[in-house]
Amino acid sequence: MANVFDELKERGLIKQVIYEDDLRQLFGNNHVSFYVGFDPTADSLHVGHFTTLLMASRLQKAGHKPYILVGGGTGLIGDPSGRTDMRPMMTKEQVQHNVDSIKKQCEKFVSFEGENGAVIVNNADWLQKLNYIDFIREVGGNLSVNKMLSYDAFRSRYERGLSFLEFNYMPMQAYDFYHLFKTYGVQVEVGGDDQWANMIEGAELIRRKTGQPAFALTFPLLTKPDGSKMGKSAGGAIWLDAEKTSPFDMYQFFRNVDDLLVEKELKMFTYLPLEQIKELTQYKDERMNRAKEILAYEIVKIVHGEEVANQTLQKVKASFAGDTENMTTEEVSSAEIKTILDLVVKFGGVKSNGEARRLIDGRAIKINDRVIDSYFDEIPEKSKGEFVFHKGKKLHLNIKVK
């Protein structure tokens, strides 16, 4: 039987590993308990979490047991990793609401049935019961302040000002791994590359406290070709909640990814065989569009189910064919689209105001039958509450104004 570690590596899903040879052997010879974690900073996960969810799914399909940790406790502190400022403090009620919402979303990605059925845990259940002095005595002597401050997660913030509140985040996450190891036999933590420092400290805490091996595995973050983080469109984050980001918008987001990212994202975000992905992405011309369509469809299918994916595909085809009777309808508030430029940026699949201006200059934008020739035109049609937005001959959307 193939070792899932090798498949993850072929798909470009392994960035850093603690004791790679030992971990590969562990996955190949044992049913391994592992965990992934989400802090409840919102009431929905977004595409930045998509890789994490799929990693849990891939490992479970290979026979390993996932523990999904929702950070009801650490969410009250806030992770300084990748931040230039302190996260807004949330109330306990906000955190609990977000925890409940995220739990429901996880059920779409992993199975809770069978011997290796997933288990959802909330670190508030043990962190809120800790006595601070006991915690410091148990954990403090095993963590080096000098080493913690050497990590990027702390070093950049230390220069600008790092609160003692945030400084406690890494010891708490390390304790999470230690608790799961003791309670459930969890040996591996899996997460994004920005969590590497937190994960190292957890694995090392286990080794120092128990003398037993523990492992960490990170995957690359979703990035644009220039290396910056990806996961947002002109309208904001791409959420996994259909109420926050419609399946149509999710499809369009991935349909419009840069050509340079298509092969990488097919490997990271779909279950398609590597041979098929190689076949789809071998061309560097307009045939790459077919690969993008498959990427977008597969992602919507994983997130929202096959029925919704098929319905979305029908709407996309209707919109691009100019079928006004069956085309997709998008809702927008009148405050969001004060000018034509606002409208093109929101619905035209463009990445910048400059790109939107070029479309208008090229007379590629129409509202109903009116060709648009000015960036800052008012939109009198919105007063009627509904109109059709055309981008060239390929994109046609029915816009409802709230």
C-alpha positions as CSV (number, residue, x, y, z in Angstrom):
1,M,0.0,0.0,0.0
2,A,1.3,3.5,-1.0
3,N,2.6,5.7,1.8
4,V,0.5,8.8,2.1
5,F,3.6,10.8,3.0
6,D,5.0,10.1,-0.5
7,E,1.8,11.3,-2.1
8,L,1.7,14.5,-0.1
9,K,5.3,15.2,-1.2
10,E,4.5,14.6,-4.9
11,R,1.6,17.1,-4.6
12,G,3.9,19.7,-3.1
13,L,2.0,19.6,0.2
14,I,5.0,19.2,2.5
15,K,7.1,22.3,3.4
16,Q,8.8,21.4,6.7
17,V,9.0,18.2,8.8
18,I,10.4,17.3,12.2
19,Y,12.4,14.0,11.7
20,E,11.2,13.3,8.1
21,D,12.5,9.8,7.8
22,D,10.9,8.7,11.1
23,L,7.6,10.4,10.2
24,R,7.5,8.7,6.8
25,Q,8.0,5.4,8.5
26,L,5.4,6.1,11.1
27,F,2.8,6.9,8.4
28,G,3.8,3.8,6.4
29,N,3.6,1.3,9.3
30,N,0.9,2.6,11.7
31,H,-2.5,4.1,12.0
32,V,-1.5,7.5,13.2
33,S,-3.5,10.0,15.3
34,F,-2.8,13.6,14.2
35,Y,-4.4,17.0,14.7
36,V,-5.1,20.2,12.9
37,G,-6.2,23.4,14.5
38,F,-8.3,26.4,13.8
39,D,-8.7,29.5,15.9
40,P,-12.2,30.9,15.8
41,T,-11.4,34.4,14.6
42,A,-14.6,34.4,12.5
43,D,-17.8,32.4,12.2
44,S,-16.6,30.8,9.0
45,L,-13.4,29.3,7.6
46,H,-12.0,30.7,4.3
47,V,-9.9,29.4,1.5
48,G,-6.8,30.0,3.5
49,H,-8.0,27.1,5.7
50,F,-8.9,24.9,2.7
51,T,-5.5,23.2,2.5
52,T,-5.7,22.3,6.2
53,L,-9.1,20.7,5.8
54,L,-8.0,18.7,2.8
55,M,-4.8,17.6,4.6
56,A,-7.0,16.2,7.3
57,S,-9.2,14.5,4.7
58,R,-6.3,13.0,2.8
59,L,-4.7,11.6,5.9
60,Q,-8.0,10.2,7.0
61,K,-8.6,8.5,3.7
62,A,-5.2,6.9,4.1
63,G,-6.4,5.3,7.4
64,H,-5.1,7.8,9.9
65,K,-7.3,9.4,12.6
66,P,-7.9,13.2,12.7
67,Y,-8.5,15.3,15.7
68,I,-9.9,18.7,14.7
69,L,-9.0,21.3,17.4
70,V,-11.1,24.4,17.5
71,G,-9.3,27.0,19.7
72,G,-12.0,28.2,22.0
73,G,-9.2,28.9,24.5
74,T,-6.4,30.2,22.4
75,G,-8.9,32.3,20.4
76,L,-9.3,34.4,23.5
77,I,-5.6,35.3,23.3
78,G,-4.8,35.7,19.6
79,D,-2.0,34.3,17.5
80,P,0.7,36.9,16.8
81,S,2.0,34.8,13.8
82,G,2.1,36.8,10.6
83,R,0.6,39.8,12.3
84,T,2.0,43.4,12.5
85,D,-0.5,44.4,15.1
86,M,-2.5,42.9,17.9
87,R,-5.7,41.1,17.0
88,P,-9.0,42.6,18.3
89,M,-10.1,41.0,21.5
90,M,-13.3,38.9,21.2
91,T,-15.8,38.2,24.0
92,K,-16.3,34.6,25.2
93,E,-19.7,34.7,23.6
94,Q,-18.3,35.6,20.2
95,V,-15.6,32.9,20.4
96,Q,-18.2,30.3,21.3
97,H,-20.5,31.3,18.4
98,N,-17.5,31.0,16.0
99,V,-16.5,27.6,17.5
100,D,-20.0,26.2,16.9
101,S,-20.1,27.5,13.3
102,I,-16.6,26.1,12.4
103,K,-17.5,22.7,13.8
104,K,-20.4,22.4,11.3
105,Q,-18.1,23.3,8.4
106,C,-15.5,20.6,9.3
107,E,-18.2,17.9,9.0
108,K,-18.1,18.5,5.2
109,F,-14.5,17.5,4.9
110,V,-13.9,14.6,7.3
111,S,-16.0,11.6,8.4
112,F,-16.9,11.1,12.0
113,E,-17.7,7.4,11.5
114,G,-15.6,4.3,11.8
115,E,-12.4,3.4,13.7
116,N,-10.6,6.4,12.4
117,G,-13.6,8.7,12.6
118,A,-12.6,12.4,13.3
119,V,-13.0,13.8,16.7
120,I,-13.6,17.5,17.4
121,V,-12.0,19.0,20.5
122,N,-12.1,22.5,21.9
123,N,-9.0,23.6,23.8
124,A,-11.1,25.8,26.1
125,D,-12.1,22.5,27.8
126,W,-8.7,22.1,29.3
127,L,-7.0,25.6,29.0
128,Q,-9.7,27.4,31.0
129,K,-9.3,24.9,33.8
130,L,-5.6,25.4,34.2
131,N,-4.2,27.0,37.3
132,Y,-1.7,29.6,36.0
133,I,1.0,28.7,38.6
134,D,0.7,25.0,37.9
135,F,0.8,25.7,34.1
136,I,4.0,27.7,34.4
137,R,5.6,25.1,36.7
138,E,4.7,22.3,34.3
139,V,5.5,24.0,31.0
140,G,7.7,27.0,31.7
141,G,10.9,25.2,32.5
142,N,10.8,23.4,29.2
143,L,10.5,26.5,26.9
144,S,13.3,28.9,26.2
145,V,12.4,32.6,26.0
146,N,15.5,33.3,23.9
147,K,14.4,30.6,21.4
148,M,10.8,31.8,21.3
149,L,12.0,35.4,20.5
150,S,14.2,34.1,17.7
151,Y,11.1,32.9,15.7
152,D,9.7,35.2,13.0
153,A,6.3,35.0,14.8
154,F,7.7,36.9,17.7
155,R,10.8,38.7,16.4
156,S,8.9,41.1,14.0
157,R,6.3,41.9,16.7
158,Y,8.9,42.2,19.4
159,E,10.5,45.2,17.5
160,R,7.1,46.9,17.3
161,G,5.7,45.9,20.6
162,L,4.6,42.4,21.7
163,S,2.1,42.2,24.5
164,F,2.5,39.7,27.3
165,L,-1.0,38.4,26.4
166,E,0.2,37.3,22.9
167,F,3.5,36.0,24.3
168,N,1.5,33.3,26.1
169,Y,0.0,32.0,22.8
170,M,3.0,29.8,21.9
171,P,3.2,28.0,25.3
172,M,-0.6,27.5,25.2
173,Q,-0.4,25.9,21.7
174,A,2.5,23.8,22.8
175,Y,0.4,22.6,25.7
176,D,-2.4,21.7,23.4
177,F,-0.2,19.2,21.6
178,Y,1.1,17.9,24.9
179,H,-2.5,17.5,26.2
180,L,-3.7,15.7,23.0
181,F,-0.6,13.4,23.1
182,K,-1.4,12.4,26.8
183,T,-5.1,12.2,26.4
184,Y,-5.6,10.7,22.9
185,G,-2.2,9.5,21.8
186,V,-1.9,12.2,19.1
187,Q,1.7,12.0,17.7
188,V,1.6,14.5,14.8
189,E,0.5,18.1,14.4
190,V,-0.3,19.3,10.8
191,G,-0.6,22.9,9.8
192,G,0.4,25.8,7.6
193,D,4.0,26.9,7.3
194,D,3.3,30.0,9.4
195,Q,2.7,27.8,12.4
196,W,6.1,26.1,12.2
197,A,7.5,27.8,15.4
198,N,4.4,26.9,17.5
199,M,4.5,23.3,16.2
200,I,8.2,22.9,17.0
201,E,7.7,24.0,20.6
202,G,4.8,21.5,21.0
203,A,6.7,18.6,19.7
204,E,9.7,19.5,21.8
205,L,7.6,19.9,24.9
206,I,6.3,16.3,24.5
207,R,9.8,14.9,24.0
208,R,11.2,16.7,27.0
209,K,8.2,15.8,29.3
210,T,7.7,12.2,28.2
211,G,10.8,11.1,26.3
212,Q,8.5,9.9,23.5
213,P,8.7,11.1,19.8
214,A,6.3,13.7,18.5
215,F,6.2,15.1,15.0
216,A,5.2,18.2,13.1
217,L,4.4,18.6,9.4
218,T,3.7,21.9,7.6
219,F,2.4,22.6,4.1
220,P,3.0,25.7,2.0
221,L,0.6,28.6,2.4
222,L,-1.7,29.6,-0.5
223,T,0.2,32.4,-2.2
224,K,0.1,34.5,-5.4
225,P,2.9,34.3,-8.0
226,D,4.7,37.2,-6.2
227,G,4.7,35.2,-2.9
228,S,2.0,37.3,-1.1
229,K,-0.8,35.5,0.7
230,M,-3.8,34.6,-1.3
231,G,-7.4,34.0,-0.3
232,K,-9.1,37.3,-1.0
233,S,-10.8,38.8,-4.0
234,A,-11.6,42.4,-4.6
235,G,-14.7,41.9,-2.5
236,G,-12.9,40.4,0.5
237,A,-12.1,36.9,1.8
238,I,-13.4,33.9,-0.1
239,W,-15.4,32.1,2.7
240,L,-16.4,28.5,2.8
241,D,-19.9,29.6,4.1
242,A,-22.2,29.9,1.1
243,E,-24.0,32.8,2.8
244,K,-20.7,34.8,2.9
245,T,-19.3,33.8,-0.5
246,S,-21.7,32.3,-3.0
247,P,-20.6,29.1,-4.8
248,F,-20.7,31.1,-8.1
249,D,-18.2,33.7,-6.7
250,M,-16.0,30.8,-5.4
251,Y,-16.1,29.2,-8.8
252,Q,-15.2,32.5,-10.5
253,F,-12.4,33.2,-8.0
254,F,-10.6,29.9,-8.9
255,R,-11.6,30.1,-12.6
256,N,-9.6,33.4,-12.8
257,V,-6.4,32.3,-11.0
258,D,-3.1,33.1,-12.6
259,D,-1.9,30.5,-15.1
260,L,1.2,30.0,-13.1
261,L,-0.9,28.7,-10.1
262,V,-3.2,26.2,-11.9
263,E,-1.0,23.1,-11.6
264,K,-0.1,23.9,-8.0
265,E,-3.7,24.4,-7.0
266,L,-5.0,21.3,-8.8
267,K,-2.4,19.3,-6.7
268,M,-3.2,21.1,-3.5
269,F,-7.0,21.5,-3.7
270,T,-8.4,18.5,-5.6
271,Y,-8.3,14.8,-5.3
272,L,-7.6,14.4,-9.1
273,P,-4.8,11.9,-9.9
274,L,-1.4,13.5,-10.6
275,E,-1.3,12.0,-14.1
276,Q,-4.6,13.8,-15.0
277,I,-3.3,17.1,-13.5
278,K,-0.1,16.7,-15.6
279,E,-2.2,16.2,-18.8
280,L,-4.5,19.2,-18.0
281,T,-1.7,21.6,-17.4
282,Q,0.8,20.6,-20.0
283,Y,-0.3,23.4,-22.3
284,K,0.7,27.0,-21.9
285,D,-2.0,28.6,-24.1
286,E,-5.7,29.1,-24.1
287,R,-6.2,25.3,-23.4
288,M,-5.2,26.2,-19.8
289,N,-8.7,27.6,-19.4
290,R,-10.1,24.0,-19.4
291,A,-7.8,23.2,-16.4
292,K,-9.0,26.3,-14.6
293,E,-12.7,25.3,-15.2
294,I,-12.0,21.9,-13.7
295,L,-10.1,23.4,-10.8
296,A,-13.0,25.7,-10.0
297,Y,-15.6,22.9,-10.3
298,E,-13.7,20.5,-8.2
299,I,-13.3,23.0,-5.4
300,V,-17.0,24.0,-5.3
301,K,-17.9,20.3,-5.3
302,I,-15.6,19.5,-2.3
303,V,-16.9,22.6,-0.3
304,H,-20.6,22.6,-1.2
305,G,-21.3,19.2,-2.7
306,E,-21.8,17.8,-6.2
307,E,-25.4,19.0,-6.7
308,V,-24.4,22.6,-5.9
309,A,-21.3,22.3,-8.1
310,N,-23.5,21.2,-11.0
311,Q,-26.0,24.0,-10.4
312,T,-23.2,26.5,-10.3
313,L,-21.7,25.2,-13.5
314,Q,-25.1,25.6,-15.2
315,K,-25.3,29.2,-13.9
316,V,-21.8,29.9,-15.2
317,K,-22.6,28.6,-18.6
318,A,-25.8,30.6,-18.8
319,S,-24.1,33.7,-17.7
320,F,-21.3,33.3,-20.3
321,A,-23.8,32.4,-23.0
322,G,-25.9,35.5,-22.4
323,D,-28.9,33.4,-21.4
324,T,-30.7,36.2,-19.4
325,E,-33.5,33.8,-18.4
326,N,-31.2,31.3,-16.6
327,M,-28.2,33.4,-15.8
328,T,-27.0,33.8,-12.2
329,T,-28.3,36.6,-10.0
330,E,-26.0,38.5,-7.7
331,E,-27.2,40.8,-5.0
332,V,-25.5,44.0,-4.0
333,S,-26.4,47.0,-1.9
334,S,-26.7,50.4,-3.6
335,A,-24.0,51.7,-1.3
336,E,-21.5,49.2,-2.7
337,I,-21.8,50.3,-6.3
338,K,-21.8,54.1,-6.4
339,T,-20.0,54.3,-9.8
340,I,-19.4,52.1,-12.8
341,L,-15.8,51.4,-11.6
342,D,-17.2,49.9,-8.3
343,L,-19.4,47.6,-10.4
344,V,-16.7,46.4,-12.7
345,V,-14.3,45.7,-9.8
346,K,-16.9,43.8,-7.8
347,F,-18.3,41.6,-10.6
348,G,-16.0,41.8,-13.6
349,G,-13.4,39.3,-12.3
350,V,-10.6,42.0,-12.4
351,K,-7.7,42.2,-10.0
352,S,-7.3,46.0,-9.9
353,N,-8.9,49.3,-10.6
354,G,-6.4,49.7,-13.5
355,E,-7.7,46.5,-15.2
356,A,-11.3,47.7,-14.7
357,R,-10.5,51.0,-16.4
358,R,-8.9,49.3,-19.4
359,L,-12.2,47.3,-19.8
360,I,-14.2,50.5,-19.8
361,D,-11.8,52.2,-22.1
362,G,-12.2,49.3,-24.5
363,R,-16.0,49.6,-24.4
364,A,-16.3,46.1,-23.1
365,I,-18.8,46.9,-20.3
366,K,-22.5,47.3,-20.8
367,I,-25.5,47.7,-18.5
368,N,-28.5,46.3,-20.2
369,D,-28.0,47.7,-23.7
370,R,-26.0,50.8,-22.7
371,V,-22.3,50.8,-23.5
372,I,-20.3,52.3,-20.7
373,D,-17.6,54.9,-21.6
374,S,-16.8,56.6,-18.3
375,Y,-15.3,55.2,-15.1
376,F,-17.4,57.4,-12.8
377,D,-20.8,57.2,-14.5
378,E,-23.7,57.0,-12.1
379,I,-25.8,53.9,-12.5
380,P,-29.4,55.1,-13.0
381,E,-30.5,51.5,-13.7
382,K,-29.9,50.6,-10.1
383,S,-32.9,52.7,-9.1
384,K,-35.1,50.2,-10.7
385,G,-33.7,47.5,-8.4
386,E,-32.4,45.1,-11.2
387,F,-30.3,45.2,-14.3
388,V,-28.0,43.0,-16.5
389,F,-24.2,43.6,-16.3
390,H,-22.3,42.5,-19.4
391,K,-18.5,42.1,-19.7
392,G,-17.7,41.6,-23.3
393,K,-19.4,38.7,-24.9
394,K,-18.6,36.1,-22.2
395,L,-19.9,37.3,-18.9
396,H,-23.5,38.3,-18.2
397,L,-24.9,38.7,-14.7
398,N,-28.3,39.7,-13.4
399,I,-27.7,42.2,-10.7
400,K,-30.3,42.8,-7.9
401,V,-29.8,46.0,-5.9
402,K,-30.9,45.8,-2.3
